[in-house]
Amino acid sequence: MAGVGYGTWRHISGNTGLLSQGRWGILAYVTPIVLGAVLIILMLKPLLAAPAARQPSPGRRSTAWMRAPNGLAFAYLPSRPPQGH
């Protein structure tokens, strides 16, 4: 955020010679100023926003299947440890 602000300020203060270049010079001078301001606003917006409302929990989910000896949690485990290790 500081980099965009600094770059925009450097452009505002250092590139005033573009204003004497006619219509395209004015456009080349104003465009980075507008884009810099928009970027700063978009970066500040999340910092100033109110916290998001928490969604209600759908309820506690059952973990009984994990405690059962024949449950899905044990379906992919080997029945015995590998031999030779």
C-alpha positions as CSV (number, residue, x, y, z in Angstrom):
1,M,0.0,0.0,0.0
2,A,2.8,2.3,0.9
3,G,4.6,1.5,-2.4
4,V,1.5,2.4,-4.5
5,G,1.1,5.6,-2.5
6,Y,4.7,6.6,-2.9
7,G,4.7,5.8,-6.6
8,T,1.6,7.8,-7.2
9,W,3.1,10.8,-5.2
10,R,6.3,10.6,-7.2
11,H,4.3,10.6,-10.4
12,I,2.2,13.6,-9.3
13,S,5.3,15.6,-8.2
14,G,7.8,14.5,-10.8
15,N,5.9,14.2,-14.1
16,T,4.3,17.6,-14.4
17,G,6.0,18.1,-17.7
18,L,3.4,15.7,-19.3
19,L,0.8,18.4,-18.8
20,S,2.4,20.5,-21.6
21,Q,2.3,17.7,-24.1
22,G,-1.3,18.2,-25.2
23,R,-4.3,15.8,-24.8
24,W,-2.2,12.6,-24.6
25,G,0.2,14.1,-22.1
26,I,-2.7,15.0,-19.9
27,L,-4.1,11.5,-20.2
28,A,-0.6,10.1,-19.4
29,Y,-0.5,12.3,-16.3
30,V,-4.0,11.7,-15.0
31,T,-4.3,8.0,-15.6
32,P,-1.7,6.8,-13.1
33,I,-3.1,9.2,-10.5
34,V,-6.6,7.7,-10.9
35,L,-5.4,4.2,-10.9
36,G,-3.2,4.8,-7.9
37,A,-6.1,6.2,-6.0
38,V,-8.3,3.3,-7.0
39,L,-5.7,0.8,-5.9
40,I,-5.2,2.5,-2.5
41,I,-9.0,2.6,-1.9
42,L,-9.3,-1.1,-2.9
43,M,-6.5,-2.0,-0.5
44,L,-8.0,0.0,2.4
45,K,-11.5,-1.3,1.9
46,P,-10.8,-4.7,3.6
47,L,-9.1,-3.0,6.5
48,L,-12.1,-0.7,7.1
49,A,-14.9,-3.2,6.5
50,A,-17.0,-4.5,9.3
51,P,-16.3,-8.1,10.3
52,A,-18.3,-10.7,8.5
53,A,-21.3,-12.2,10.2
54,R,-20.7,-15.7,11.4
55,Q,-22.9,-18.3,9.9
56,P,-24.8,-20.5,12.3
57,S,-23.3,-23.9,12.7
58,P,-25.3,-26.7,11.1
59,G,-25.0,-28.6,14.3
60,R,-22.5,-31.0,15.7
61,R,-21.6,-33.8,13.4
62,S,-21.5,-37.3,14.8
63,T,-18.0,-38.8,15.2
64,A,-19.3,-42.2,16.3
65,W,-18.1,-43.8,13.0
66,M,-14.5,-42.9,14.0
67,R,-14.8,-44.6,17.3
68,A,-16.3,-47.8,16.0
69,P,-13.7,-50.6,15.4
70,N,-15.2,-51.4,12.0
71,G,-15.8,-47.8,11.0
72,L,-14.7,-46.1,7.9
73,A,-11.7,-44.6,9.7
74,F,-10.2,-48.1,9.9
75,A,-11.2,-49.3,6.4
76,Y,-7.9,-48.2,4.9
77,L,-5.5,-49.2,7.7
78,P,-3.7,-52.5,7.4
79,S,-4.9,-55.2,9.8
80,R,-1.3,-56.0,10.8
81,P,1.8,-54.0,10.8
82,P,4.1,-54.8,7.8
83,Q,6.7,-57.4,8.5
84,G,10.4,-56.7,8.3
85,H,10.5,-53.1,9.4
